[in-house]
Amino acid sequence: MVPDELLIKPVAYYRGSFGTKFGIPRQSSLAHTIRGRIVFTKPYQVPEAMRGLEGFSRIWLVWGFSANKAAKGEWQPTVRPPRLGGNTAMGVWATRSPYRPNPLGLSCVEVEAIEGMEIVVRGADLMDGTPIYDIKPYVVYADSYPEALSGFAQLAPMASLKVVIPESLPFTDEQRRQLVEVLSLDPRPAYQDCPDKEYAMPFDGADVRFRVEKGVLTVTGYCSLRN
């Protein structure tokens, strides 16, 4: 008999640059430069469980939406996808919205390295501290269907903004590359387009502020959040 409820607990946590949901790419692999780590917890820090993983270049992550109302059991039968401008309602099963009966996410990420009981990954669409419930290898013959229909999301989002980061701001070259890639995808809510509004995005221990006007996103400020 199948139980009515399945009790699951994290096997690992994601550690990355984004401290809040704002600014995170809306799908995995949209921002290849974003690097993070899958850090295993006890009792799952078992080297034997990693055996063979080095032969796979991508993995699936089953994770939890831990920072919104969905984590408290609140769900919506219809949602308004940002992909459609936030103006068109679609059934939750036709979207990847976090507001679902079981707040679980699924992401495919690139494996950059395996360092002890940590997996270094690229392209994750996860917030720092996201619980990881399971990890499965990506298998090309079973997981890749290029001819499949993808409804209203058939084409990948394209970078829509030119990003300007003043040289005076103290970002490393890698941070600049990551910010350009993420910000060019326009992290703002789909219904907002106000040139007078300044947005703040926690990123890699800093509060990054920016404005958008006529297709140009300009980073206007930087403030470290670390003591």
Summary of the structure (lengths in Angstrom):
residues: 227
radius of gyration: 18.6
end to end distance: 53.2
largest distance: 63.3
contacts: 585
relative contact order: 0.21
helix: 16%
strand: 31%
